[in-house]
Amino acid sequence: MKDLDTNDLKSRCDSILRNLSSGPSRVPGVVAMVTDRDRDIYSGAEGERRLDGEPMTEDTVFAIFSTTKAIAGTTALQCVEEGLLDLDAPAKEYAPAIGELQVIDGFDDEGKPKLRAPKTDVTTRQLMLHTAGFGYDFFNEVYKRLTHEHGQAPITTASHACIRTPLLFDPGTRWEYGTNIDWVGQVVEGIRGKRLGAVMKERIFDPLGMTDTAFTRTPAMKERTATIHARGADGSLNPVDSFELQDNPEVDMGGQGLYGTVPDYMKFIRMWLNDGAGPNGRVLKAETVDWAAKGALVPPQKVTMLKSTIPTLSNDAEFFPGQGKDWSYTFMVNTEDAPTGRPAGSLGWAGLANSYFWIDRKNGVGGYWATQILPFADGISFSGYMDFESAVYAALAGE
């Protein structure tokens, strides 16, 4: 790649954000940033935190939902480094409650769940790779039925009850995206003897200078929080003031519970670009980053399209349809060069309210795109993100 013209990068990205936050087909507001290994090389904010409200700014606080997962996974990798966590030991050795869960084999004639013991114990490796057997009710009909017909607590309650769901299949037999990383958080808590949020602050946030990321917002963070909006079938947007992540949750949900700012997440991305090194010391060893960043699913396990079962929460969703995707500890890995310019072997994922990120360790660049819209895979926000990522690579290539 050629030397980057930052003015060109700014012009390309500013235009995308500006066009996307105005007109009939718009997002309420967006913050997007790009970093290299040393510093942020682009930052943009357009639109409003809430329709007809305060303007979106770089320091706006977002519910980052599943982009929490990579941070929780990092705390588990630290436990592995210290010899405290055996990824292939039964996870119940660290989080006993997971050993009580059974496999659901459908429903009987009276509509009651048919449960049985799993053939093997769940391991933390399976949890980190999403092969342990857990799902989400908005991507799985069985979990949806458990929630709607049998009183299963939804994940928005951030409770012990909401993650104590039956397994959808025997551990290790296939890939299914779900509450696995929430259980990784429970494993870490069992090892450290502290709440996950305290572990993150001590071992990730403080070393990286992430002062605006937490499971419970400070008053200052609350004042800067963007509102989640619902996209109607006609494309309209409506604020949903009642839909937000809980502060002071019963469980620090490692899979989806953090609030944070985009500048904070860029510090986390930079750590992965720098092989685990942060400005105030090392967060992970370089050799840990090297193996953790590689796809680790065992064929025929593979990352599949996320098929929506609750259209108000998510559309059908898939990155780079038709291309292979693997899963690492704990990111999606694209196994082919993506049409945006993202090379094979890069890391990335997303959050329910239409936040997206990628980490390209080959070229030393990464980015984060934050909006607050439901359902997930919003056509307008996701298309804008794809344009944003493509513009970054075009600018890097001097095209």
TORFISE-19775 format. One record per residue (C-alpha): residue in three letters; x negated, y, z negated. Coordinates in pm, 1 decimal, always signed. Layout:
+-----+----------+----------+----------+
!   r !        x !        y !        z !
+-----+----------+----------+----------+
! Ala !        X !        Y !        Z !
...
+-----+----------+----------+----------+
//
This chain:
+-----+----------+----------+----------+
!   r !        x !        y !        z !
+-----+----------+----------+----------+
! Met !     +0.0 !     +0.0 !     +0.0 !
! Lys !   -110.5 !   +355.3 !    +67.1 !
! Asp !   -172.8 !   +623.0 !   -194.7 !
! Leu !   +164.5 !   +734.7 !   -326.3 !
! Asp !   +298.5 !  +1075.3 !   -230.4 !
! Thr !   +497.8 !  +1157.9 !   -546.5 !
! Asn !   +673.1 !  +1448.3 !   -373.9 !
! Asp !   +798.3 !  +1207.2 !   -107.4 !
! Leu !   +912.3 !   +963.5 !   -374.4 !
! Lys !  +1095.9 !  +1240.0 !   -559.6 !
! Ser !  +1266.3 !  +1365.3 !   -244.7 !
! Arg !  +1388.3 !  +1018.6 !   -145.8 !
! Cys !  +1515.1 !   +922.6 !   -490.4 !
! Asp !  +1667.0 !  +1259.2 !   -579.6 !
! Ser !  +1874.6 !  +1243.9 !   -261.7 !
! Ile !  +2011.5 !   +898.5 !   -350.6 !
! Leu !  +2105.3 !  +1002.1 !   -704.7 !
! Arg !  +2258.8 !  +1329.9 !   -593.4 !
! Asn !  +2472.2 !  +1171.0 !   -321.5 !
! Leu !  +2584.0 !   +889.7 !   -548.9 !
! Ser !  +2705.8 !  +1116.7 !   -828.7 !
! Ser !  +2929.9 !  +1332.3 !   -611.5 !
! Gly !  +3216.3 !  +1284.4 !   -369.1 !
! Pro !  +3507.3 !  +1037.5 !   -376.4 !
! Ser !  +3291.4 !   +723.3 !   -392.8 !
! Arg !  +3070.7 !   +808.1 !   -684.9 !
! Val !  +2932.7 !   +703.3 !  -1019.4 !
! Pro !  +3002.2 !   +927.6 !  -1320.3 !
! Gly !  +2632.5 !   +972.0 !  -1385.0 !
! Val !  +2301.0 !   +794.6 !  -1337.3 !
! Val !  +1949.1 !   +799.6 !  -1479.4 !
! Ala !  +1677.0 !   +628.7 !  -1276.7 !
! Met !  +1305.4 !   +607.4 !  -1335.1 !
! Val !   +997.3 !   +445.4 !  -1181.7 !
! Thr !   +664.8 !   +369.7 !  -1348.3 !
! Asp !   +324.8 !   +248.3 !  -1241.6 !
! Arg !    +81.4 !    +88.5 !  -1485.4 !
! Asp !    -16.1 !   +425.2 !  -1632.7 !
! Arg !   +282.0 !   +658.7 !  -1636.6 !
! Asp !   +629.9 !   +739.6 !  -1511.5 !
! Ile !   +601.5 !   +845.4 !  -1146.8 !
! Tyr !   +968.0 !   +933.7 !  -1093.4 !
! Ser !  +1251.3 !  +1043.1 !  -1318.5 !
! Gly !  +1595.2 !  +1157.5 !  -1211.5 !
! Ala !  +1931.1 !  +1224.9 !  -1377.0 !
! Glu !  +2249.5 !  +1328.4 !  -1199.0 !
! Gly !  +2619.2 !  +1350.6 !  -1280.5 !
! Glu !  +2779.6 !  +1341.4 !  -1623.0 !
! Arg !  +2768.2 !  +1123.9 !  -1933.7 !
! Arg !  +3146.8 !  +1127.5 !  -1926.6 !
! Leu !  +3361.9 !  +1245.4 !  -1637.7 !
! Asp !  +3409.0 !  +1622.0 !  -1666.4 !
! Gly !  +3184.4 !  +1617.6 !  -1970.7 !
! Glu !  +2823.7 !  +1692.2 !  -2059.9 !
! Pro !  +2563.6 !  +1648.8 !  -1786.2 !
! Met !  +2359.6 !  +1330.9 !  -1764.4 !
! Thr !  +2005.0 !  +1383.7 !  -1888.8 !
! Glu !  +1690.0 !  +1173.2 !  -1902.5 !
! Asp !  +1733.2 !  +1118.6 !  -2277.7 !
! Thr !  +2090.1 !   +988.9 !  -2247.8 !
! Val !  +2154.8 !   +675.3 !  -2454.7 !
! Phe !  +2307.0 !   +374.0 !  -2277.6 !
! Ala !  +2452.1 !    +45.0 !  -2389.5 !
! Ile !  +2190.0 !   -164.5 !  -2208.6 !
! Phe !  +2372.6 !   -498.3 !  -2248.5 !
! Ser !  +2179.4 !   -789.2 !  -2092.3 !
! Thr !  +1863.9 !   -590.7 !  -2028.9 !
! Thr !  +1829.0 !   -657.9 !  -2403.1 !
! Lys !  +1738.7 !  -1017.8 !  -2314.6 !
! Ala !  +1382.5 !   -955.4 !  -2200.7 !
! Ile !  +1307.3 !   -770.3 !  -2525.1 !
! Ala !  +1447.3 !  -1052.6 !  -2739.2 !
! Gly !  +1251.8 !  -1300.2 !  -2530.3 !
! Thr !   +933.9 !  -1106.4 !  -2600.6 !
! Thr !   +984.7 !  -1148.9 !  -2976.9 !
! Ala !  +1009.9 !  -1524.4 !  -2921.3 !
! Leu !   +692.1 !  -1527.9 !  -2712.3 !
! Gln !   +513.4 !  -1355.8 !  -2999.8 !
! Cys !   +623.3 !  -1639.0 !  -3228.7 !
! Val !   +483.7 !  -1890.5 !  -2978.9 !
! Glu !   +149.8 !  -1705.8 !  -2972.2 !
! Glu !   +124.4 !  -1723.5 !  -3350.3 !
! Gly !   +197.0 !  -2096.5 !  -3358.2 !
! Leu !   +525.5 !  -2039.9 !  -3538.9 !
! Leu !   +757.2 !  -2159.4 !  -3260.0 !
! Asp !   +744.4 !  -2484.9 !  -3067.0 !
! Leu !   +955.5 !  -2424.6 !  -2757.9 !
! Asp !  +1027.5 !  -2796.2 !  -2721.9 !
! Ala !  +1124.4 !  -2867.2 !  -3083.6 !
! Pro !  +1496.5 !  -2877.9 !  -3166.7 !
! Ala !  +1612.2 !  -2517.7 !  -3203.6 !
! Lys !  +1808.7 !  -2623.9 !  -3511.7 !
! Glu !  +1477.3 !  -2641.8 !  -3698.0 !
! Tyr !  +1475.1 !  -2261.3 !  -3685.7 !
! Ala !  +1848.1 !  -2182.1 !  -3650.8 !
! Pro !  +2036.9 !  -2469.4 !  -3821.6 !
! Ala !  +2382.3 !  -2360.0 !  -3703.2 !
! Ile !  +2301.3 !  -2449.1 !  -3342.8 !
! Gly !  +2274.2 !  -2813.7 !  -3448.4 !
! Glu !  +2643.5 !  -2817.2 !  -3540.0 !
! Leu !  +2765.5 !  -2741.0 !  -3186.8 !
! Gln !  +2926.3 !  -3002.5 !  -2965.2 !
! Val !  +2974.3 !  -3041.3 !  -2590.1 !
! Ile !  +3318.3 !  -2965.5 !  -2446.1 !
! Asp !  +3439.3 !  -3214.7 !  -2185.0 !
! Gly !  +3745.5 !  -3024.8 !  -2072.0 !
! Phe !  +4087.8 !  -3028.6 !  -2239.0 !
! Asp !  +4332.0 !  -3307.9 !  -2321.0 !
! Asp !  +4695.1 !  -3333.0 !  -2207.9 !
! Glu !  +4801.1 !  -3108.0 !  -2495.2 !
! Gly !  +4545.3 !  -2844.0 !  -2398.8 !
! Lys !  +4312.0 !  -2914.5 !  -2688.9 !
! Pro !  +3934.9 !  -2910.8 !  -2630.7 !
! Lys !  +3772.3 !  -3253.4 !  -2591.8 !
! Leu !  +3447.2 !  -3239.9 !  -2787.8 !
! Arg !  +3156.0 !  -3481.1 !  -2828.2 !
! Ala !  +2803.1 !  -3477.7 !  -2961.3 !
! Pro !  +2532.6 !  -3363.0 !  -2717.0 !
! Lys !  +2300.2 !  -3634.5 !  -2586.7 !
! Thr !  +1992.8 !  -3434.7 !  -2693.6 !
! Asp !  +1916.4 !  -3139.6 !  -2918.1 !
! Val !  +1900.1 !  -2787.8 !  -2778.0 !
! Thr !  +1543.4 !  -2652.1 !  -2755.7 !
! Thr !  +1430.0 !  -2290.2 !  -2753.9 !
! Arg !  +1274.8 !  -2342.2 !  -2409.6 !
! Gln !  +1619.6 !  -2435.9 !  -2278.7 !
! Leu !  +1769.0 !  -2131.1 !  -2446.7 !
! Met !  +1515.7 !  -1899.1 !  -2283.5 !
! Leu !  +1570.9 !  -2058.3 !  -1941.9 !
! His !  +1954.2 !  -2062.8 !  -1969.2 !
! Thr !  +1968.5 !  -2441.6 !  -1943.8 !
! Ala !  +2090.7 !  -2511.7 !  -2298.2 !
! Gly !  +2461.1 !  -2526.1 !  -2210.9 !
! Phe !  +2599.1 !  -2185.8 !  -2310.1 !
! Gly !  +2805.0 !  -1958.3 !  -2084.2 !
! Tyr !  +3010.0 !  -1636.6 !  -2085.7 !
! Asp !  +3388.6 !  -1621.5 !  -2072.0 !
! Phe !  +3377.1 !  -1371.2 !  -1783.2 !
! Phe !  +3174.0 !  -1618.6 !  -1573.3 !
! Asn !  +3316.3 !  -1952.1 !  -1691.3 !
! Glu !  +3676.4 !  -2076.2 !  -1686.6 !
! Val !  +3629.5 !  -2313.4 !  -1982.8 !
! Tyr !  +3499.4 !  -2035.3 !  -2206.7 !
! Lys !  +3771.3 !  -1803.2 !  -2078.9 !
! Arg !  +4032.9 !  -2060.1 !  -2180.6 !
! Leu !  +3871.1 !  -2104.0 !  -2522.7 !
! Thr !  +3888.0 !  -1727.8 !  -2575.4 !
! His !  +4241.5 !  -1676.9 !  -2447.4 !
! Glu !  +4407.7 !  -1994.9 !  -2575.3 !
! His !  +4204.7 !  -2114.0 !  -2873.4 !
! Gly !  +4092.8 !  -1799.5 !  -3054.0 !
! Gln !  +3724.0 !  -1812.7 !  -2964.2 !
! Ala !  +3577.6 !  -1477.3 !  -3065.7 !
! Pro !  +3458.7 !  -1273.8 !  -2763.2 !
! Ile !  +3094.2 !  -1166.2 !  -2751.3 !
! Thr !  +3195.2 !   -802.6 !  -2796.1 !
! Thr !  +3258.2 !   -883.7 !  -3164.3 !
! Ala !  +2880.9 !   -940.2 !  -3214.2 !
! Ser !  +2966.6 !  -1201.0 !  -3477.5 !
! His !  +2839.8 !  -1543.2 !  -3578.4 !
! Ala !  +3173.9 !  -1682.1 !  -3457.9 !
! Cys !  +3126.9 !  -1543.1 !  -3107.9 !
! Ile !  +2806.4 !  -1740.2 !  -3040.5 !
! Arg !  +2920.5 !  -2063.4 !  -3208.3 !
! Thr !  +3079.6 !  -2193.2 !  -2891.2 !
! Pro !  +3076.5 !  -2549.2 !  -2758.1 !
! Leu !  +2809.7 !  -2640.0 !  -2503.9 !
! Leu !  +2937.4 !  -2667.8 !  -2148.6 !
! Phe !  +2705.7 !  -2958.9 !  -2066.9 !
! Asp !  +2425.5 !  -3162.7 !  -2219.0 !
! Pro !  +2118.2 !  -2949.4 !  -2288.5 !
! Gly !  +1865.5 !  -2924.7 !  -2008.1 !
! Thr !  +2085.2 !  -3061.2 !  -1729.1 !
! Arg !  +2156.0 !  -2740.5 !  -1532.4 !
! Trp !  +2130.5 !  -2361.2 !  -1527.9 !
! Glu !  +2420.2 !  -2149.9 !  -1654.9 !
! Tyr !  +2396.7 !  -1788.4 !  -1757.0 !
! Gly !  +2532.9 !  -1721.8 !  -2104.6 !
! Thr !  +2473.7 !  -1655.1 !  -2472.7 !
! Asn !  +2146.6 !  -1848.3 !  -2483.3 !
! Ile !  +1932.2 !  -1546.6 !  -2571.4 !
! Asp !  +2161.6 !  -1453.2 !  -2859.3 !
! Trp !  +2057.0 !  -1787.9 !  -3003.9 !
! Val !  +1692.5 !  -1709.3 !  -2928.9 !
! Gly !  +1743.5 !  -1409.1 !  -3155.2 !
! Gln !  +1870.7 !  -1642.1 !  -3427.1 !
! Val !  +1561.5 !  -1860.6 !  -3382.1 !
! Val !  +1336.6 !  -1555.9 !  -3424.2 !
! Glu !  +1527.6 !  -1446.3 !  -3733.9 !
! Gly !  +1486.8 !  -1792.6 !  -3883.6 !
! Ile !  +1111.6 !  -1778.3 !  -3825.1 !
! Arg !  +1052.0 !  -1419.4 !  -3935.6 !
! Gly !  +1303.8 !  -1405.7 !  -4220.1 !
! Lys !  +1426.5 !  -1067.3 !  -4094.9 !
! Arg !  +1703.2 !   -928.2 !  -3877.9 !
! Leu !  +1615.0 !   -927.0 !  -3508.6 !
! Gly !  +1636.6 !   -548.1 !  -3493.9 !
! Ala !  +1375.4 !   -517.1 !  -3768.6 !
! Val !  +1148.1 !   -761.9 !  -3585.1 !
! Met !  +1186.3 !   -566.3 !  -3259.7 !
! Lys !  +1109.3 !   -236.2 !  -3430.9 !
! Glu !   +801.0 !   -367.3 !  -3605.1 !
! Arg !   +656.6 !   -570.5 !  -3319.4 !
! Ile !   +776.2 !   -399.0 !  -2998.9 !
! Phe !   +938.3 !    -58.9 !  -3048.0 !
! Asp !   +681.2 !    +94.6 !  -3282.6 !
! Pro !   +375.1 !    -32.3 !  -3090.7 !
! Leu !   +522.7 !    +95.5 !  -2762.6 !
! Gly !   +662.3 !   +421.8 !  -2900.5 !
! Met !  +1024.3 !   +326.0 !  -2824.1 !
! Thr !  +1201.7 !   +562.4 !  -3063.7 !
! Asp !  +1547.5 !   +562.1 !  -2901.5 !
! Thr !  +1624.4 !   +188.7 !  -2882.5 !
! Ala !  +1817.5 !     +2.7 !  -3154.6 !
! Phe !  +2113.9 !   -221.2 !  -3233.0 !
! Thr !  +2259.2 !    +61.3 !  -3444.9 !
! Arg !  +2244.3 !   +418.1 !  -3318.6 !
! Thr !  +2124.0 !   +709.4 !  -3525.2 !
! Pro !  +2353.3 !  +1013.8 !  -3533.7 !
! Ala !  +2125.2 !  +1181.7 !  -3276.3 !
! Met !  +2155.3 !   +880.8 !  -3046.2 !
! Lys !  +2534.5 !   +881.5 !  -3078.5 !
! Glu !  +2546.6 !  +1243.3 !  -2964.5 !
! Arg !  +2359.1 !  +1149.6 !  -2647.0 !
! Thr !  +2547.7 !   +827.9 !  -2563.0 !
! Ala !  +2709.3 !   +792.8 !  -2221.2 !
! Thr !  +3069.8 !   +673.4 !  -2200.7 !
! Ile !  +3153.5 !   +348.5 !  -2023.4 !
! His !  +3394.7 !   +395.9 !  -1732.6 !
! Ala !  +3628.3 !   +150.4 !  -1559.9 !
! Arg !  +3640.8 !   +137.1 !  -1180.7 !
! Gly !  +3996.1 !    +96.7 !  -1053.6 !
! Ala !  +4095.1 !   -105.9 !   -748.0 !
! Asp !  +4133.8 !   +223.5 !   -561.1 !
! Gly !  +3779.4 !   +325.4 !   -649.8 !
! Ser !  +3882.7 !   +570.9 !   -919.2 !
! Leu !  +3693.1 !   +605.2 !  -1247.4 !
! Asn !  +3843.6 !   +630.3 !  -1593.7 !
! Pro !  +3657.6 !   +667.0 !  -1925.2 !
! Val !  +3705.7 !   +371.3 !  -2161.1 !
! Asp !  +3631.8 !   +524.3 !  -2499.0 !
! Ser !  +3734.1 !   +206.9 !  -2682.9 !
! Phe !  +3475.6 !    -13.7 !  -2508.6 !
! Glu !  +3133.0 !    +10.0 !  -2668.3 !
! Leu !  +2874.5 !   -204.3 !  -2839.7 !
! Gln !  +2916.4 !   -221.0 !  -3214.3 !
! Asp !  +2686.6 !    -28.3 !  -3443.3 !
! Asn !  +2594.7 !   -218.6 !  -3761.5 !
! Pro !  +2685.9 !   -553.7 !  -3600.1 !
! Glu !  +2721.3 !   -874.7 !  -3796.8 !
! Val !  +2467.3 !  -1029.3 !  -3557.3 !
! Asp !  +2184.4 !   -849.2 !  -3378.2 !
! Met !  +2273.3 !   -989.1 !  -3036.9 !
! Gly !  +1947.7 !  -1065.7 !  -2858.3 !
! Gly !  +2136.4 !  -1123.9 !  -2536.9 !
! Gln !  +2328.8 !   -800.0 !  -2506.2 !
! Gly !  +2336.1 !   -576.0 !  -2812.5 !
! Leu !  +2087.2 !   -290.2 !  -2776.5 !
! Tyr !  +2138.8 !    +78.1 !  -2715.3 !
! Gly !  +1849.7 !   +262.8 !  -2555.6 !
! Thr !  +1721.2 !   +527.3 !  -2317.4 !
! Val !  +1561.6 !   +473.4 !  -1979.0 !
! Pro !  +1230.5 !   +639.0 !  -2082.3 !
! Asp !  +1207.9 !   +387.2 !  -2366.9 !
! Tyr !  +1266.4 !    +93.4 !  -2133.2 !
! Met !   +994.6 !   +221.2 !  -1901.2 !
! Lys !   +748.3 !   +175.9 !  -2187.6 !
! Phe !   +857.7 !   -186.1 !  -2216.4 !
! Ile !   +821.9 !   -235.8 !  -1839.7 !
! Arg !   +473.3 !    -81.2 !  -1849.8 !
! Met !   +369.5 !   -329.5 !  -2117.7 !
! Trp !   +458.9 !   -616.9 !  -1882.7 !
! Leu !   +278.5 !   -443.8 !  -1594.4 !
! Asn !    -29.5 !   -417.5 !  -1816.6 !
! Asp !    -40.9 !   -785.6 !  -1912.1 !
! Gly !    +99.9 !   -727.5 !  -2259.9 !
! Ala !   -103.4 !   -420.8 !  -2356.8 !
! Gly !    +65.7 !   -113.0 !  -2503.2 !
! Pro !    -59.6 !   +234.0 !  -2597.0 !
! Asn !    -97.8 !   +138.0 !  -2963.5 !
! Gly !   -226.7 !   -216.1 !  -2926.3 !
! Arg !   -134.2 !   -542.9 !  -2765.8 !
! Val !   +226.1 !   -668.9 !  -2777.9 !
! Leu !   +154.7 !   -996.4 !  -2597.3 !
! Lys !   -163.0 !  -1174.3 !  -2494.4 !
! Ala !   -247.1 !  -1155.7 !  -2124.5 !
! Glu !   -233.9 !  -1534.3 !  -2093.2 !
! Thr !   +115.7 !  -1534.6 !  -2246.7 !
! Val !   +240.8 !  -1280.4 !  -1993.8 !
! Asp !    +84.9 !  -1481.8 !  -1711.4 !
! Trp !   +277.1 !  -1802.7 !  -1787.2 !
! Ala !   +591.9 !  -1636.1 !  -1917.8 !
! Ala !   +634.4 !  -1438.4 !  -1593.9 !
! Lys !   +648.5 !  -1751.0 !  -1378.1 !
! Gly !   +971.7 !  -1923.9 !  -1283.9 !
! Ala !  +1014.6 !  -2238.9 !  -1490.7 !
! Leu !  +1336.3 !  -2412.1 !  -1381.1 !
! Val !  +1297.3 !  -2779.3 !  -1288.6 !
! Pro !  +1477.1 !  -2873.6 !   -963.8 !
! Pro !  +1762.9 !  -2924.8 !   -906.6 !
! Gln !  +1813.9 !  -2650.2 !  -1166.9 !
! Lys !  +1846.2 !  -2312.8 !   -993.5 !
! Val !  +1984.7 !  -1964.6 !  -1047.0 !
! Thr !  +2330.4 !  -1949.8 !   -892.8 !
! Met !  +2581.0 !  -1680.5 !   -807.2 !
! Leu !  +2773.3 !  -1551.0 !  -1107.5 !
! Lys !  +3137.0 !  -1620.8 !  -1022.6 !
! Ser !  +3374.5 !  -1383.7 !  -1199.2 !
! Thr !  +3660.3 !  -1515.7 !  -1410.0 !
! Ile !  +3758.8 !  -1178.2 !  -1563.9 !
! Pro !  +3764.3 !   -917.1 !  -1284.3 !
! Thr !  +3790.9 !   -623.3 !  -1524.2 !
! Leu !  +3449.9 !   -714.1 !  -1668.9 !
! Ser !  +3262.1 !   -841.1 !  -1364.8 !
! Asn !  +3281.1 !   -888.0 !   -992.3 !
! Asp !  +3115.5 !  -1189.9 !   -832.9 !
! Ala !  +2746.1 !  -1111.7 !   -861.6 !
! Glu !  +2422.1 !  -1226.9 !   -701.8 !
! Phe !  +2089.3 !  -1064.9 !   -630.5 !
! Phe !  +1959.9 !  -1121.0 !   -277.9 !
! Pro !  +2219.4 !  -1374.3 !   -152.3 !
! Gly !  +2069.8 !  -1654.0 !    +52.2 !
! Gln !  +1728.6 !  -1619.3 !   -111.3 !
! Gly !  +1585.8 !  -1840.6 !   -383.6 !
! Lys !  +1585.9 !  -1725.8 !   -745.9 !
! Asp !  +1411.7 !  -1885.8 !  -1043.1 !
! Trp !  +1420.5 !  -1802.7 !  -1415.1 !
! Ser !  +1131.6 !  -1728.0 !  -1649.3 !
! Tyr !  +1091.1 !  -1622.4 !  -2017.1 !
! Thr !  +1328.6 !  -1438.1 !  -1985.6 !
! Phe !  +1377.7 !  -1274.7 !  -1646.9 !
! Met !  +1508.5 !  -1366.6 !  -1305.0 !
! Val !  +1222.6 !  -1429.3 !  -1060.9 !
! Asn !  +1280.0 !  -1379.2 !   -689.0 !
! Thr !  +1093.5 !  -1655.3 !   -506.7 !
! Glu !  +1097.6 !  -1478.2 !   -168.3 !
! Asp !  +1014.4 !  -1123.8 !    -65.6 !
! Ala !  +1333.0 !   -923.8 !   -116.9 !
! Pro !  +1486.3 !   -696.2 !   +148.6 !
! Thr !  +1421.0 !   -396.3 !    -76.3 !
! Gly !  +1045.4 !   -454.5 !    -57.5 !
! Arg !  +1019.9 !   -625.9 !   -396.1 !
! Pro !   +762.7 !   -904.0 !   -345.0 !
! Ala !   +813.4 !  -1269.1 !   -434.2 !
! Gly !   +727.0 !  -1343.5 !   -795.0 !
! Ser !   +864.9 !  -1016.8 !   -932.3 !
! Leu !  +1079.9 !   -999.2 !  -1244.9 !
! Gly !  +1416.2 !   -836.3 !  -1294.7 !
! Trp !  +1767.8 !   -847.6 !  -1433.2 !
! Ala !  +2069.2 !   -637.0 !  -1517.6 !
! Gly !  +2317.3 !   -522.8 !  -1781.4 !
! Leu !  +2696.2 !   -559.7 !  -1776.8 !
! Ala !  +2771.8 !   -187.4 !  -1741.1 !
! Asn !  +2568.9 !   -170.5 !  -1418.1 !
! Ser !  +2214.2 !   -119.4 !  -1534.6 !
! Tyr !  +1937.2 !   -282.5 !  -1330.3 !
! Phe !  +1559.2 !   -314.2 !  -1353.8 !
! Trp !  +1265.0 !   -477.7 !  -1181.5 !
! Ile !   +899.6 !   -539.5 !  -1270.4 !
! Asp !   +654.2 !   -589.5 !   -981.4 !
! Arg !   +328.6 !   -704.7 !  -1140.9 !
! Lys !   +164.8 !   -756.5 !   -799.8 !
! Asn !   +185.2 !   -388.3 !   -704.3 !
! Gly !   +195.0 !   -250.4 !  -1056.5 !
! Val !   +532.4 !    -79.0 !  -1030.0 !
! Gly !   +872.4 !   -112.7 !  -1196.5 !
! Gly !  +1195.9 !    +75.8 !  -1232.0 !
! Tyr !  +1523.9 !   +103.7 !  -1422.2 !
! Trp !  +1863.4 !   +225.5 !  -1297.3 !
! Ala !  +2127.5 !   +309.4 !  -1558.8 !
! Thr !  +2497.2 !   +373.7 !  -1509.9 !
! Gln !  +2790.7 !   +292.3 !  -1741.8 !
! Ile !  +3062.2 !   +133.4 !  -1530.2 !
! Leu !  +3276.9 !   -178.3 !  -1548.8 !
! Pro !  +3317.0 !   -421.3 !  -1385.1 !
! Phe !  +2961.6 !   -547.4 !  -1338.1 !
! Ala !  +2818.9 !   -554.3 !   -984.1 !
! Asp !  +3008.1 !   -234.7 !   -904.1 !
! Gly !  +2978.7 !   -194.7 !   -529.8 !
! Ile !  +2885.2 !   +171.6 !   -546.2 !
! Ser !  +2636.3 !   +160.6 !   -832.7 !
! Phe !  +2471.4 !   -163.4 !   -717.5 !
! Ser !  +2437.7 !    -38.1 !   -360.2 !
! Gly !  +2285.3 !   +281.4 !   -496.8 !
! Tyr !  +2038.1 !    +78.3 !   -699.6 !
! Met !  +1938.3 !   -125.9 !   -394.5 !
! Asp !  +1887.0 !   +198.2 !   -199.9 !
! Phe !  +1681.9 !   +335.9 !   -488.4 !
! Glu !  +1454.0 !    +33.3 !   -507.0 !
! Ser !  +1416.5 !    +31.4 !   -127.8 !
! Ala !  +1325.6 !   +401.6 !   -130.6 !
! Val !  +1052.9 !   +336.1 !   -387.3 !
! Tyr !   +889.0 !    +72.1 !   -169.8 !
! Ala !   +925.4 !   +284.3 !   +142.9 !
! Ala !   +750.5 !   +571.7 !    -35.2 !
! Leu !   +478.4 !   +338.6 !   -165.4 !
! Ala !   +420.1 !   +210.4 !   +185.8 !
! Gly !   +414.7 !   +562.4 !   +328.6 !
! Glu !   +691.5 !   +473.3 !   +573.9 !
+-----+----------+----------+----------+
//
